[in-house]
Amino acid sequence: MDVSVKILGTNGAQCDQLEKNVQEALKELGMNTQIEHVTDLTQIEAYGAVQPPALVINDEVAGYGKVLSKDEIVRNLREVR
């Protein structure tokens, strides 16, 4: 099953840390998934992620307003696998 992963937000340091955590989670699970960055505010608002950064997995918001830890991301990815 293909899994889509998006990071929503324009705030550099938090988005960078979230991306790093996502990459570590994907590596731990042996998943080779591309990470898409969404910086357009209209698209971000369409997800209802009112406070970036946000993580979207298969078009469902997995978390927003904080940088999810690698372990939190692993749990979310396991649920959709």
C-alpha positions in Angstrom: 0.0 0.0 0.0 1.3 3.4 -0.9 1.4 6.0 1.8 1.4 9.7 1.2 3.1 12.0 3.7 2.9 15.8 3.7 4.3 18.4 6.0 2.3 21.6 6.2 3.8 24.8 7.2 6.1 27.7 6.5 7.9 28.0 9.8 11.4 26.7 8.9 12.9 25.2 12.1 9.8 23.3 13.3 9.1 22.0 9.8 12.7 20.9 9.4 12.6 19.1 12.7 9.3 17.4 11.8 10.8 16.3 8.4 13.8 14.8 10.2 11.5 12.9 12.6 9.4 11.7 9.7 12.5 10.5 7.8 13.7 8.6 10.9 10.3 7.0 11.3 10.1 6.0 7.7 13.6 4.5 7.9 12.7 2.6 11.1 9.7 1.1 9.3 11.6 0.3 6.1 9.3 2.6 4.1 10.6 4.4 1.0 8.0 7.2 0.9 8.5 10.7 -0.5 7.7 13.6 1.8 5.7 16.5 0.2 6.0 20.0 1.6 2.9 22.2 1.5 3.6 25.9 2.1 0.5 27.4 0.4 -1.7 28.8 3.1 -4.9 28.1 1.2 -4.0 24.4 1.0 -2.9 24.3 4.6 -6.2 25.8 5.7 -8.1 23.3 3.6 -6.7 20.5 5.9 -8.0 22.4 8.9 -4.5 22.6 10.3 -4.8 26.0 11.9 -1.4 25.9 13.6 1.6 24.6 11.8 3.6 22.5 11.5 1.2 19.7 10.6 1.7 16.2 9.5 -0.7 14.7 7.0 -0.7 10.9 6.3 -2.9 9.7 3.5 -4.8 13.0 3.5 -5.6 12.7 7.2 -4.1 15.2 9.6 -2.0 13.1 12.1 -1.1 16.1 14.2 -0.6 19.8 14.2 0.7 22.7 16.3 3.7 20.8 17.5 6.6 18.8 16.2 5.6 15.1 16.5 8.3 12.8 17.9 9.6 9.9 15.8 7.7 7.5 18.0 4.4 9.3 17.5 5.0 9.3 13.8 5.8 5.6 13.8 2.6 4.9 15.6 0.6 6.9 13.0 2.3 5.2 10.1 1.7 1.7 11.5 -2.0 2.5 11.7 -2.2 3.2 8.0 0.1 0.4 6.8 
